[in-house]
Amino acid sequence: MHVRCVICDRDGEIPDESPEAKRIRNRPIHTYMCTECHDRIAQKTAERLATGKFVFRRTSESSEEEF
């Protein structure tokens, strides 16, 4: 399957039978990110977490149960 990274616009190929290809085919809102961009974002997120100033905003379980 022909794919394009949403960050760097680099073209790539993934196997047609892979779970990621199926996810992109069935739900076009799911996007592809190349391994270089994925690794770079993961590294920068880990660096921000290490500073202690970065906080993940998560919803409380009680508000999710109401829906």
Secondary structure, 3 states (H helix, E strand, C coil): CEEECCCCCCEEECCCCCHHHHHHHHCCCCCCCCHHHHHHHHHHHHHHHHHCCCCCCCCCHHHHHHC
